[in-house]
C-alpha cells in the first residue's frame, strides 16, 4: 500500500474523525489503496491522523447508477464542478500531532502539500513514522452497500 501526506481543511478532518464523512473527493487521485498521513491546515497546522483510502469511484459512474434519484444527481453534478473522484474512507486512525513548526525545523525544505505528496522511500516518511503514535479514536466503514444519501455530501 502506497503512503502519502494528504492535506485536509480542519472541518473536513473533523467529519472524517467523527465518521460522518465516508468518501474523500478529489479532482485527481491514484487508483490504488492509499494509507495517508493527514496534514490539517490552519489553524491546526499539523499531521494529526491517518486515513486509509480504498476503492476510487468516478462521479460520472454514480450519476448513471443513481439516475432515478433527482436529489442525488443534483449533488453529484454540483460536486463534478470541483471533483472527479470519490475514494472510500475505509478507516480513520487518530494520532498524536506533529506540528508544522516541528516539520519545518526537522525536515529540510518541508512544505505542507497543497493536495498530496507521496512518502514512499523518503526522509519525511521515516521522520513521521518515528514520531507519530496512535491514539484511541478509530473509525471503520463498510461499503458493501452504498446508499444515495451517503455520496457527494460534506
Secondary structure by P-SEA (a helix, b strand, c coil): cbbbbbbbcaaaaaaaaaccccbbbbccccccccccccccccccccccbbbbbcccccaaaaaaaacccaaaaaaaaaaaccccbbbbccbbbbbbbbcaaaaaacccccccccccccccccaaaaaaaaccccccbbbbbbcccccccccccc
